[in-house]
Amino acid sequence: MTAAPRRTGPPLRVDLDAEDVGAAFAQLVLTVMELVRELLERQALRRVEAGDLTDEQIERLGCALRDIAAQLDELRTTVTPTRRNP
């Protein structure tokens, strides 16, 4: 077996802008949070359909899910970068 040829020349460098990295990380976090919210919602629906919750619990759960969605929307508008003009 032969070894892969070694790269000659200058080392590869990635030009990263701290603002772009931060915005990408914020978008990743928001995406994960949205996935968790969707999972919570699906689990809540399963419990409601199974009859595991009282009317009061269903009401509280609905309010909590609504509040979580509103907070995610607020976060999204806060951290979503505005497009820069080149």
Contacts in CASP RR format, 6 or more apart in sequence:
PFRMAT RR
TARGET T0000
AUTHOR 0000-0000-0000
METHOD contacts of the structure
MODEL  1
MTAAPRRTGPPLRVDLDAEDVGAAFAQLVLTVMELVRELLERQALRRVEA
GDLTDEQIERLGCALRDIAAQLDELRTTVTPTRRNP
19 81 0 8 1.000
23 79 0 8 1.000
23 80 0 8 1.000
23 81 0 8 1.000
26 79 0 8 1.000
26 80 0 8 1.000
27 79 0 8 1.000
27 80 0 8 1.000
30 72 0 8 1.000
30 75 0 8 1.000
30 76 0 8 1.000
30 79 0 8 1.000
33 72 0 8 1.000
33 75 0 8 1.000
34 72 0 8 1.000
37 65 0 8 1.000
37 68 0 8 1.000
37 69 0 8 1.000
37 72 0 8 1.000
40 65 0 8 1.000
40 68 0 8 1.000
41 65 0 8 1.000
44 61 0 8 1.000
44 62 0 8 1.000
44 65 0 8 1.000
47 53 0 8 1.000
48 58 0 8 1.000
48 61 0 8 1.000
53 61 0 8 1.000
END
